[in-house]
Amino acid sequence: MTIAIASDHAGYPLKAVLADDLRSAGHDVRDLGAADAVTSVDYPDFGRAVAETVVRGAARFGVLVCGTGIGISIAANRVGGARAALVHDHLGARLAREHNDANIIAFGARVTGVEVARDALRAFLETDFGGGRHAARVGKLG
């Protein structure tokens, strides 16, 4: 599966770990930046890049990381068709897929530890959208 991933400088270390995990699991990872944790960059640019990649179908899912996950998820959700969910644990990740058909998962590197993020990402990728009553609700998101 093709997965687009990006972060700002604050999220770079966690992004690097998650990208390596995804590659090890056999996924085609499209790393859209940032290039390092030192050079200050603007999170909206990376949130938008991943969202556009997912919405146009060049990646099945997206993964975003910034300091809190808030700004980068807001940026992604400004792209029509993107459904970025900021998650903090396994349950949030699973329900983001099952109930909300999220196509992008976002993490805050300053608030979510590596192992929790790994577990949440696995749950996100392994969970299908539940459809049913949730489909009409997701349709109202635009």
PASEBA-1860 file (N, C-alpha, C; in nm, 3 decimals):
! residues 142
1> MTIAIASD> 0.084/-0.116/0.000/0.000/0.000/0.000/0.090/0.124/0.000 ~ 0.048/0.226/-0.072/0.123/0.350/-0.076/0.073/0.444/0.034 ~ 0.166/0.495/0.111/0.134/0.584/0.223/0.222/0.708/0.213 ~ 0.158/0.826/0.213/0.231/0.953/0.214/0.254/0.994/0.359 ~ 0.373/1.043/0.387/0.407/1.083/0.524/0.484/1.214/0.520 ~ 0.460/1.298/0.619/0.533/1.425/0.628/0.526/1.477/0.770 ~ 0.615/1.570/0.798/0.619/1.634/0.929/0.681/1.772/0.914 ~ 0.672/1.848/1.020/0.756/1.967/1.030/0.882/1.926/1.106
9> HAGYPLKA> 0.965/2.023/1.140/1.091/1.992/1.210/1.067/1.927/1.346 ~ 0.963/1.972/1.418/0.936/1.915/1.551/0.891/1.770/1.543 ~ 0.826/1.735/1.435/0.777/1.598/1.420/0.872/1.504/1.349 ~ 0.983/1.558/1.301/1.074/1.477/1.219/1.120/1.348/1.286 ~ 1.167/1.349/1.410/1.215/1.223/1.468/1.108/1.114/1.473 ~ 0.987/1.149/1.511/0.879/1.050/1.514/0.843/1.006/1.373 ~ 0.838/1.101/1.281/0.808/1.067/1.142/0.909/0.967/1.088 ~ 1.036/0.986/1.117/1.140/0.896/1.068/1.119/0.754/1.120
17> VLADDLRS> 1.083/0.741/1.246/1.057/0.608/1.305/0.937/0.543/1.236 ~ 0.829/0.619/1.222/0.708/0.563/1.161/0.730/0.527/1.015 ~ 0.805/0.609/0.942/0.835/0.579/0.802/0.915/0.450/0.791 ~ 1.014/0.433/0.878/1.092/0.308/0.878/1.004/0.188/0.908 ~ 0.915/0.202/1.005/0.822/0.093/1.039/0.735/0.057/0.919 ~ 0.684/0.158/0.850/0.598/0.133/0.735/0.675/0.062/0.623 ~ 0.796/0.106/0.599/0.879/0.038/0.497/0.906/-0.106/0.536 ~ 0.937/-0.129/0.662/0.964/-0.265/0.711/0.842/-0.355/0.696
25> AGHDVRDL> 0.724/-0.296/0.701/0.600/-0.372/0.685/0.564/-0.391/0.538 ~ 0.649/-0.340/0.448/0.628/-0.362/0.305/0.550/-0.254/0.233 ~ 0.523/-0.143/0.299/0.450/-0.034/0.235/0.542/0.052/0.149 ~ 0.485/0.110/0.045/0.554/0.208/-0.039/0.534/0.343/0.029 ~ 0.640/0.399/0.085/0.630/0.523/0.162/0.677/0.641/0.077 ~ 0.590/0.740/0.064/0.623/0.865/-0.005/0.651/0.970/0.102 ~ 0.777/0.994/0.130/0.816/1.091/0.233/0.821/1.229/0.170 ~ 0.730/1.315/0.210/0.718/1.448/0.152/0.787/1.557/0.234
33> GAADAVTS> 0.868/1.517/0.332/0.944/1.612/0.413/0.890/1.615/0.554 ~ 0.949/1.690/0.637/1.069/1.770/0.631/1.193/1.681/0.622 ~ 1.302/1.746/0.584/1.426/1.673/0.561/1.506/1.647/0.687 ~ 1.482/1.725/0.792/1.557/1.708/0.916/1.484/1.776/1.031 ~ 1.538/1.761/1.151/1.477/1.819/1.270/1.536/1.955/1.305 ~ 1.632/2.001/1.227/1.704/2.124/1.259/1.648/2.245/1.187 ~ 1.623/2.230/1.058/1.577/2.342/0.976/1.429/2.370/1.005 ~ 1.398/2.490/1.050/1.260/2.527/1.080/1.180/2.537/0.951
41> VDYPDFGR> 1.066/2.468/0.947/0.978/2.469/0.830/0.835/2.495/0.877 ~ 0.746/2.519/0.782/0.607/2.553/0.812/0.516/2.432/0.796 ~ 0.455/2.390/0.906/0.370/2.270/0.905/0.255/2.276/0.804 ~ 0.193/2.393/0.774/0.083/2.391/0.678/0.124/2.338/0.540 ~ 0.247/2.365/0.501/0.294/2.317/0.370/0.294/2.165/0.364 ~ 0.331/2.101/0.472/0.341/1.956/0.474/0.206/1.890/0.494 ~ 0.120/1.952/0.573/-0.016/1.900/0.587/-0.090/1.903/0.456 ~ -0.077/2.013/0.384/-0.141/2.027/0.254/-0.085/1.927/0.154
49> AVAETVVR> 0.046/1.910/0.152/0.109/1.819/0.055/0.060/1.675/0.072 ~ 0.052/1.629/0.195/0.004/1.492/0.219/-0.144/1.482/0.182 ~ -0.224/1.579/0.223/-0.367/1.574/0.192/-0.392/1.572/0.042 ~ -0.322/1.655/-0.032/-0.339/1.657/-0.177/-0.297/1.525/-0.240 ~ -0.191/1.465/-0.188/-0.144/1.337/-0.240/-0.248/1.227/-0.216 ~ -0.308/1.226/-0.100/-0.410/1.126/-0.067/-0.537/1.150/-0.149 ~ -0.583/1.273/-0.156/-0.708/1.304/-0.225/-0.699/1.274/-0.374 ~ -0.585/1.299/-0.434/-0.574/1.270/-0.578/-0.548/1.122/-0.606
57> GAARFGVL> -0.534/1.041/-0.502/-0.521/0.897/-0.519/-0.380/0.846/-0.537 ~ -0.281/0.930/-0.517/-0.141/0.887/-0.530/-0.094/0.810/-0.407 ~ -0.171/0.816/-0.299/-0.144/0.738/-0.177/-0.278/0.698/-0.118 ~ -0.284/0.581/-0.058/-0.409/0.534/0.004/-0.435/0.607/0.135 ~ -0.329/0.627/0.213/-0.341/0.694/0.342/-0.228/0.795/0.358 ~ -0.246/0.886/0.455/-0.143/0.981/0.490/-0.113/0.976/0.638 ~ 0.011/1.011/0.672/0.055/1.020/0.811/0.121/1.156/0.828 ~ 0.080/1.230/0.930/0.133/1.363/0.957/0.182/1.373/1.101
65> VCGTGIGI> 0.291/1.448/1.121/0.343/1.469/1.255/0.395/1.612/1.267 ~ 0.348/1.683/1.368/0.409/1.811/1.406/0.422/1.809/1.558 ~ 0.451/1.921/1.619/0.472/1.922/1.763/0.352/1.872/1.842 ~ 0.235/1.927/1.812/0.112/1.885/1.880/0.020/1.804/1.791 ~ 0.038/1.812/1.660/-0.052/1.747/1.565/-0.170/1.835/1.528 ~ -0.190/1.942/1.601/-0.308/2.026/1.580/-0.298/2.104/1.449 ~ -0.193/2.182/1.434/-0.181/2.267/1.316/-0.174/2.189/1.186 ~ -0.098/2.082/1.185/-0.080/2.005/1.062/-0.209/1.934/1.023
73> SIAANRVG> -0.290/1.893/1.121/-0.418/1.830/1.089/-0.519/1.934/1.039 ~ -0.516/2.053/1.096/-0.602/2.160/1.046/-0.568/2.191/0.901 ~ -0.439/2.202/0.871/-0.396/2.230/0.734/-0.444/2.122/0.638 ~ -0.430/1.997/0.677/-0.473/1.886/0.591/-0.622/1.891/0.566 ~ -0.699/1.921/0.668/-0.845/1.920/0.655/-0.900/2.036/0.573 ~ -0.817/2.130/0.535/-0.860/2.237/0.447/-0.863/2.192/0.301 ~ -0.810/2.074/0.273/-0.812/2.018/0.138/-0.938/1.934/0.125 ~ -1.022/1.966/0.027/-1.146/1.892/0.007/-1.121/1.744/-0.014
81> GARAALVH> -1.194/1.661/0.059/-1.179/1.516/0.050/-1.084/1.457/0.151 ~ -1.007/1.542/0.217/-0.916/1.493/0.322/-0.994/1.482/0.453 ~ -0.970/1.374/0.523/-1.028/1.354/0.655/-0.914/1.314/0.748 ~ -0.848/1.417/0.800/-0.733/1.396/0.889/-0.781/1.392/1.033 ~ -0.739/1.288/1.103/-0.777/1.271/1.243/-0.653/1.279/1.331 ~ -0.654/1.372/1.424/-0.548/1.383/1.524/-0.580/1.280/1.631 ~ -0.491/1.184/1.649/-0.516/1.077/1.746/-0.405/1.072/1.850 ~ -0.441/1.017/1.965/-0.347/1.007/2.077/-0.329/0.865/2.126
89> DHLGARLA> -0.406/0.772/2.068/-0.396/0.634/2.115/-0.460/0.538/2.015 ~ -0.451/0.410/2.047/-0.503/0.302/1.965/-0.653/0.316/1.939 ~ -0.731/0.345/2.043/-0.875/0.356/2.028/-0.914/0.469/1.934 ~ -0.854/0.585/1.952/-0.883/0.697/1.863/-0.850/0.665/1.719 ~ -0.739/0.596/1.697/-0.700/0.558/1.561/-0.800/0.462/1.500 ~ -0.841/0.363/1.576/-0.937/0.264/1.526/-1.070/0.330/1.493 ~ -1.119/0.413/1.582/-1.248/0.477/1.559/-1.243/0.583/1.450 ~ -1.128/0.645/1.430/-1.113/0.740/1.320/-1.138/0.672/1.186
97> REHNDANI> -1.092/0.549/1.174/-1.117/0.472/1.051/-1.258/0.415/1.049 ~ -1.296/0.347/1.157/-1.423/0.275/1.161/-1.545/0.367/1.150 ~ -1.542/0.479/1.221/-1.658/0.567/1.225/-1.648/0.686/1.131 ~ -1.526/0.735/1.106/-1.510/0.860/1.031/-1.444/0.843/0.896 ~ -1.406/0.722/0.860/-1.339/0.695/0.733/-1.220/0.789/0.712 ~ -1.146/0.815/0.820/-1.029/0.902/0.810/-0.930/0.843/0.710 ~ -0.873/0.930/0.628/-0.772/0.884/0.532/-0.633/0.937/0.566 ~ -0.625/1.016/0.672/-0.498/1.070/0.720/-0.497/1.063/0.872
105> IAFGARVT> -0.387/1.017/0.928/-0.371/1.014/1.074/-0.263/1.116/1.111 ~ -0.289/1.192/1.216/-0.194/1.294/1.260/-0.155/1.269/1.405 ~ -0.028/1.296/1.434/0.027/1.279/1.568/0.096/1.407/1.613 ~ 0.099/1.426/1.744/0.179/1.531/1.805/0.302/1.468/1.868 ~ 0.417/1.496/1.813/0.541/1.433/1.862/0.574/1.474/2.005 ~ 0.528/1.591/2.046/0.556/1.638/2.182/0.459/1.580/2.285 ~ 0.352/1.517/2.238/0.250/1.467/2.330/0.222/1.318/2.317 ~ 0.275/1.255/2.214/0.251/1.113/2.190/0.385/1.041/2.179
113> GVEVARDA> 0.406/0.942/2.262/0.530/0.866/2.259/0.540/0.775/2.138 ~ 0.660/0.731/2.111/0.687/0.648/1.993/0.605/0.520/1.994 ~ 0.604/0.448/2.103/0.532/0.319/2.106/0.382/0.338/2.093 ~ 0.329/0.441/2.153/0.185/0.470/2.140/0.154/0.505/1.995 ~ 0.238/0.586/1.932/0.217/0.623/1.791/0.226/0.500/1.701 ~ 0.322/0.415/1.725/0.334/0.292/1.646/0.208/0.207/1.656 ~ 0.160/0.189/1.778/0.040/0.108/1.802/-0.081/0.172/1.734 ~ -0.094/0.302/1.746/-0.207/0.372/1.685/-0.201/0.363/1.533
121> LRAFLETD> -0.083/0.377/1.476/-0.071/0.369/1.330/-0.108/0.229/1.281 ~ -0.063/0.126/1.350/-0.103/-0.011/1.312/-0.255/-0.026/1.317 ~ -0.317/0.023/1.423/-0.462/0.014/1.435/-0.532/0.087/1.322 ~ -0.482/0.204/1.289/-0.540/0.285/1.180/-0.535/0.208/1.049 ~ -0.420/0.151/1.017/-0.403/0.082/0.889/-0.479/-0.050/0.883 ~ -0.503/-0.112/0.996/-0.570/-0.243/1.000/-0.722/-0.233/1.011 ~ -0.775/-0.114/1.029/-0.918/-0.097/1.051/-0.986/-0.047/0.924 ~ -1.096/-0.112/0.890/-1.177/-0.070/0.775/-1.287/0.025/0.820
129> FGGGRHAA> -1.336/0.104/0.727/-1.450/0.191/0.753/-1.572/0.103/0.777 ~ -1.649/0.134/0.879/-1.765/0.053/0.915/-1.885/0.072/0.825 ~ -1.892/0.185/0.754/-2.007/0.211/0.669/-2.135/0.223/0.751 ~ -2.244/0.171/0.696/-2.372/0.174/0.767/-2.411/0.313/0.810 ~ -2.450/0.327/0.935/-2.495/0.457/0.985/-2.387/0.563/0.977 ~ -2.262/0.520/0.974/-2.152/0.616/0.968/-2.136/0.678/0.830 ~ -2.178/0.607/0.726/-2.160/0.657/0.589/-2.235/0.789/0.568 ~ -2.358/0.798/0.614/-2.434/0.922/0.598/-2.368/1.036/0.674
137> RVGKLG> -2.316/1.005/0.790/-2.251/1.108/0.872/-2.123/1.158/0.805 ~ -2.045/1.065/0.752/-1.923/1.103/0.681/-1.959/1.186/0.558 ~ -2.067/1.150/0.491/-2.112/1.226/0.375/-2.143/1.371/0.408 ~ -2.186/1.397/0.529/-2.217/1.534/0.570/-2.091/1.617/0.596 ~ -1.976/1.550/0.603/-1.851/1.623/0.625/-1.811/1.703/0.503 ~ -1.862/1.665/0.388/-1.830/1.737/0.264/-1.729/1.666/0.180
END
